[in-house]
């Protein structure tokens, strides 16, 4: 079949999702290069990124001096959570003459995805010179200032964003939290305008009263609960500056710094917290978890045992004890602590999910099935719950029930990568290689980290 006819057939039978608008004409064409770009755009829009990558590579081979396929690849890799490959493609596009107004904004996005905030600032300045109205770039520049601790510059950038769009939820949220660091009363209007869950929780803290250090510590706690350790660090630093002997604020600051990979600073604050309040369950548990997460259960043991003794009704502490004793090799007592966590929180899905994941990771598959059944009872419309139950069934040899629940997980969330990964293993076990390959390829098409990608590719090679 001629190349153009093949590409057009691919377009007709590949689905009906609209491709992103390219810079080239997208009408009928007999140009093989444009046909390849069109096919790649269609596949990318459908989420079939592995196939799109191959088609864009074919276009690049057809016209080696044209930057357009590399720009397409860079965009594809960014959506695919492959920022390093995206930067490599973007560098090639730049060498081939792609204009700065196309390269720099995407470069900013990719460096932000990598967490290289100095690079975000340097390239963001260039991108904003080309297009001062580029809100996406300005948002990333503002956040780069937040991460680097330059709060006043961040506030100025969010101010520019809000002058352009006073209703921007994220800009209002970030502005509100940042202003609350120095002037608790100045944040209210921005947090109210944001209408995000984080803004609402922070606003509730600010309206709840208490001295400034306490409220800042609670703002930090809320930010941690919303997986925003950068904002948490800023709030908690202000809290301990106001009250240097505030043990819980030091403990939470240590946790937030640890989440950001700043281990030395994290340990400093955790040690201060334990020294200031040796009977604090929060300080003891966070110190214990710090050691446990870094593979030192012996150092974690006294802290976690004391945390449990101080607050034996906290189901999270029972889960910590199960993990601690498993890491110490005391497997005969692990089940007791899992039972205790379930007793303390019989209707808490988070506790049951923790129990199930622990069991499946530690070779306790039958207990994992029981826990996953309970989780599905509590959350019947949860793709995560059905995926865990399906995987638990597979690990116990019940392949038929495994398939049923994994397919249910995908009905609830068609882009749930772990369900594809697990279902592919079910089909591979049954010898259904075509179905297994389709599941693994679909998993690879979704944004995943490099380690997980390597595991899936190894399974594909095994087929």
BELRAMO-V459148 format. One line per field, one symbol per residue. burial: + if it has 24 or more other ideal C-beta (glycine too) atoms within 12 Angstrom, else -. A space follows every 10 residues. Layout:
# BELRAMO-V459148
burial->???
This chain:
# BELRAMO-V459148
burial->------+--+ +--+----+- -+-+------ --++++++++ ++++++++++ ++++++++++ -+---+++++ ++++++++++ +++-+++-++ -+++---+-- -+++++++++ ++++-++-++ +-++++++-- ---+++++++ ++++++++-- +-+++-++++ ++-----+++ ++++++++++ +--+--++-+ +-++-+-++- +++-++---- -+++++++++ ++++---+++ ++++++++++ -----+++++ ++++++++++ ----+++-++ ++++-++--+ ++++++++++ +++---+--+ +-++++++-- +--+++++++ ++++++++-- ---++-++++ ++-++---+- ++++++++++ ---++-++++ ++++++-++- -+++++++++ ++++++-++- +++-++++++ -----+++++ +++++++++- ----+++-++ ++++++-+-- --+--+--++ ---
